[in-house]
Amino acid sequence: MKKFNMFLLDIKTQGKLSAVIYLVALTFDLLELDIQSLVFLVGFLLAVSMSNLILLSYPLIENKGVPRNWETGTTMVATTMLIANLLETADAMPGSDIAIFYLFFCIITMSYLTVADDVIPNIWRYITGIGALSLSVVLFESYLFSTETLDFLWGGYLLLTYGFGIGSYLAWNKYEE
């Protein structure tokens, strides 16, 4: 039975499986199919898989000279994003209120990408970074100036989310313990 328990899988398999679940759930979410029986389930899977990808990002970079407090930091970010995504899934908070969590995630992601060279393939690091930067700009603009002049930068959301998922999968694919 241990073989089929995803929480007891080795870290590499957990990382790859979380990335695949994240990408499938994200794609379903973006299609906005109104299949009520699946919307909650997919939102839940998206929240858990994203949180797990964040949590598992530390082992990918721990040998890159990052301070030990990054391990605790990734746990904090994973918990924050799990709560934000679950609140969004349950419709407990409107999307505009959840946006502050994504701004936090974008800023942390840009920091993570600076040390993830030779871990995440460069093309996916750059795609994720461009997405995080453009999404940060549009979120800052909407909070600081209450305008919507840079709404075209919301495309950064796609770059960030798919870059993060695909980049994580590829990083775990070549991970060696």
N, C-alpha and C positions, 0 to 999 in steps of 0.2 A: 504494500500500500504506500510505503514511503516514496516509491518511484513515481507515483502519480500525484503526490502532494507538492504543488508548485512552490510552497513556502520552504520546502526542504531541499529544493534543487540546488545544485552548485551555483555559485554566483554568476558565472558566465552564462549559463542557461537561463537563469532568472533575468539577467539583463537583456538578453536577446528576446526572450518571451515577452517581457514588459514592453520592449520597443515595438514588437509586432502588434500586440494588443493595443498599444497607444495609437499606432498608425491606422489600424482598422477602425477603432472607436472614433478617432478624429475624423476620418473620412466619412463615416456614417453621420457624425454630428454635423459636418459641413454640408452634407447633402440635404439636410433639413427634411428628412422623410418623416412624415407625421404618423408614425406607427407607435402609438402610445405604449403598447406593451414592451417595446424595445427602447424607447427614449430614455427612461430612467435607468435601465440596465446598462445601456451604452454610456450614459453620463457617469454612472458609478465606475464602470471599467476604465473610462478615460481618466477619472480622478485618481484611482488607485494605481494605474500603470504610470501616469505622469509622476506621481509622488515616488513610486518605486524607482523610476529612472533617475530622478533627482537624488534620491537616497544612495543609489548605487554609483553615482558619478564620482564619489570620493575614491573608491578603490581604483578607478581608472587613472587618477592623477596623483595618488598618494606618493608615488616614487618620483614626482616631478619637482620636489623641493618645496611643496606648499606647507605652511605651518599646520601643526596638528589640530588647531582650532577649526580648520576647515571641515574636519569630520563632524564636529558638533554643528557647525554652520549648515552643512548639507542636510542634516537631520531637521534643523529648524526650518529651512526653506521647504523641504519636502512636506513637513507638517502644515506649514502655512498654505501651501498650494493645495494640499489635500482638503483642508477645511474650505478654502475658497471655491474649489471645484465642486465639493459636496453641497455648499450653500447655493451655488448656481444651479446644480442639478435638481435640488429640491425646490427651486424657485423661492428660496427664503430671502434672497437679496436681489434687487434688480441688477442688471448687467453693468450699469453705470457705477454702482457702488462696489462691485467686484473688481472693476478696472484698476483700482489702486493696488490690489494684490498682483495683477499682471505687470504693473509698472515695477514693483519690487522684484518680480521674477526676471524681467528684462534686464534690470541693472545687475542683478546677481549673475545672470547668464553671460553678460558681457565680461564680467570678471573671470568667470570660469573658463571662457573661451581663450583668454589670454594665456592660460597655463596648459591648455589642452592640445597644444601643437604636438605633432607626432603621436597623438592618441586618437583624436577624431580627424578623419581625412580633411585636408585643408579646404577643399571646395565646400564641404558641409559646415565646417567652422565658419567660413566666410558668409555662406548663405544664412546661417543662424545668426551671426553677428549683425549682418545688414538688416535682417528682420527685427532683431531686438532693438537696434538703434532707431530704426524708423518707427517702430511701435512706441518706443520711449518718447520720441519727439512728439508724436500725436497725442499721447497720454499727458505729457507735460503741458502741451499747448491747451488741451481741454481743461486741465486743472488750474493752470496759472492764469490763462487769459479768457477762459470760457468762450472760446471761438471754435469754429469747425473749419478753418481755412485749409488745414492740412489733412483732411479726411482721406485723400488719395493714398496716404501712407499706411492706411489700414491693411493694405496688401502685405505689409511687413508681417502681419499676423501669420499668414500662410508660410512665408519664408521661415519665420521663427519656429513655428510648430512642426512643420515637416522637416526642416533642417535639423532640429533637435532630435526628432524621432529617428530619422535615417542615419544621422551622424552617430547617435548612440548605438544603434544596431551595428553599424560597421565597426565602431570602436570595440564593442563586445565581441564581435566576430573574430577580431585579431588579438583579443586579450589573452595573455599568458600569465598564469599564476607563478 
